[in-house]
Amino acid sequence: MPAIKFYDHEPIPMEMHKVKIVQQLTLLPADQRLQKMKEAGFNTFQLHNGDIFMDMLTDSGVNAMSDKQLAGMMTPDDAYAGSESFYRMQDKLEEIFGIKNCLPAHQGRACENILATRFVKPGNCVIMNYHFTTAKAHITRLGGHVEELVKDEGLVSHSDLPFKGDIDIDKLEACIAKEGADNVSFMRIESGTNLIGGQPVSLKSFREACAVAKKHGIISVLDASLLQDNLYFNKIREEECKDMTIREITREIADQFDIIYFSARKFGFARGGAILVRDDDLFHSMEDLVPMFEGFLTYGGMSVREIEAMTVGFDESMEMDVISQGPQFIDYTVKRLDEYGVPVITPGGGLGAHVDATEFVSHIPSEEYPAGALTCAFYLCGGIRGMERGTLSEERNPDGSERIASMELVRLALPRRVFTLSQVEYVIDRVKWVFDHRHLIGGLRFVHEPATLRFFTGRLEATSDWPEKLVEAFKADFGEDQ
Ligand SMILES: Cc1ncc(COP(=O)(O)O)c(C=O)c1O
């Protein structure tokens, strides 16, 4: 982590890299953004990237790559079977996590498909600290259900709890007693909980939860997609980790688990995924699923170029100067917004800054998707594309009623090494403006609602002419061309 001091003010987040390749951005005027939002069915997933100024939808596959990663992509070994690029990746993963058996897959949800297909039977339970959309969809598709056992305090939006992703050990024991250990397919812990604000998990909690799983003969699975952010927080917030290297913390976490999987669109700053399986028999029992769903066992649907980039990215994820940049930018954003009174998830976590829509637009009923509406407002008033992480991202209950999310968030992701601090300042400024005009924001309703993962492809409309009124107010303050 950079120990860079300033002469006349407190330290600010510092980029420990320089920009070598750039992509030009455009800022459409507000009237055009309103038109684009309507064409996108008030769903930020449906916007075209060329119509966006600050793309803060996700960190997935859009982290900046390093010169070393690009250099690696120039020397891959292209082969359907037995690619040396795959073996280099496998060796690197074994060096870092201590597990040899590696099943490649084209991204994180493909790993989730393989795990669910192998382990989930109708009626089974999968225990999690908190669910992720695609992880849950694969489990429910196969007739299983998910139990979320994060500590109650983890769901309190404004707090100073350092590890809000920790599983509640009493709830874990009670859940296993209720479900019966034989009915639990596996326990999945997400290191850096995506849907509750990128909040990290402590090493202590990993250890305790896995010990309980082991005692009951339950397979433990680590979703390491957001591990790089988690490692930063272990290092700076957990006493036990203060004197450990990032590699030592990683190994200590990994040693607790039977299986580790990740999306390399996040962990590794590239595009791909893999499952690491400690036990040889378990590994062999899953192998056939890779050629069936992904591709041969030495590429798993990935390009060999990406495999080379991932391999370099894993090494970079072990460097504090690299993994500290995202969380520091997030912390800065969260603190500036919090000071102004904007409701945000505190403390800042990984992945992005998370705005609490339940409070921000408390006048919008949950059934009208407050976080979805607020996400649209950020685009209308700044060309900023965030992602709804609330009720709209849930699936309906079997009786058709809405499943109201326990947190109603707008995620403003900070893909790693991508944005500068002046761009972050712009976002903070526009969010403050929207906060001061929040009474103008209204709700949304579906006009096309898919049954599964509706947030990706669903289309909505505004429940009134609030988008027009919001844009008029924005233009009155900023002019026609902003
Ligand atoms: C924690 C976590 N697990 C799994 C996934 C799925 O990965 P992918 O998008 O590569 O399918 C994501 C994606 O955002 C994630 O954040």
The ligand as an SDF file (V2000), in Angstrom:
LIG
                    3D

 16 16  0  0  0  0  0  0  0  0999 V2000
  -19.2060  -12.9930   -6.0710 C   0  0  0  0  0  0  0  0  0  0  0  0
  -19.5080  -13.3950   -7.4770 C   0  0  0  0  0  0  0  0  0  0  0  0
  -19.5890  -14.6960   -7.7880 N   0  0  0  0  0  0  0  0  0  0  0  0
  -19.8420  -15.0940   -9.0470 C   0  0  0  0  0  0  0  0  0  0  0  0
  -20.0390  -14.2010  -10.0600 C   0  0  0  0  0  0  0  0  0  0  0  0
  -20.3510  -14.6710  -11.4450 C   0  0  0  0  0  0  0  0  0  0  0  0
  -19.2610  -14.4540  -12.2670 O   0  0  0  0  0  0  0  0  0  0  0  0
  -19.4170  -14.1830  -13.8420 P   0  0  0  0  0  0  0  0  0  0  0  0
  -20.0220  -12.8340  -14.0130 O   0  0  0  0  0  0  0  0  0  0  0  0
  -18.0320  -14.2950  -14.3720 O   0  0  0  0  0  0  0  0  0  0  0  0
  -20.3070  -15.2540  -14.3710 O   0  0  0  0  0  0  0  0  0  0  0  0
  -19.9720  -12.8380   -9.7740 C   0  0  0  0  0  0  0  0  0  0  0  0
  -20.1890  -11.8520  -10.8420 C   0  0  0  0  0  0  0  0  0  0  0  0
  -20.4150  -10.6860  -10.6510 O   0  0  0  0  0  0  0  0  0  0  0  0
  -19.7070  -12.4350   -8.4480 C   0  0  0  0  0  0  0  0  0  0  0  0
  -19.6240  -11.1340   -8.1060 O   0  0  0  0  0  0  0  0  0  0  0  0
  1  2  1  0
  2  3  1  0
  2 15  2  0
  3  4  2  0
  4  5  1  0
  5  6  1  0
  5 12  2  0
  6  7  1  0
  7  8  1  0
  8  9  2  0
  8 10  1  0
  8 11  1  0
 12 13  1  0
 12 15  1  0
 13 14  2  0
 15 16  1  0
M  END
$$$$
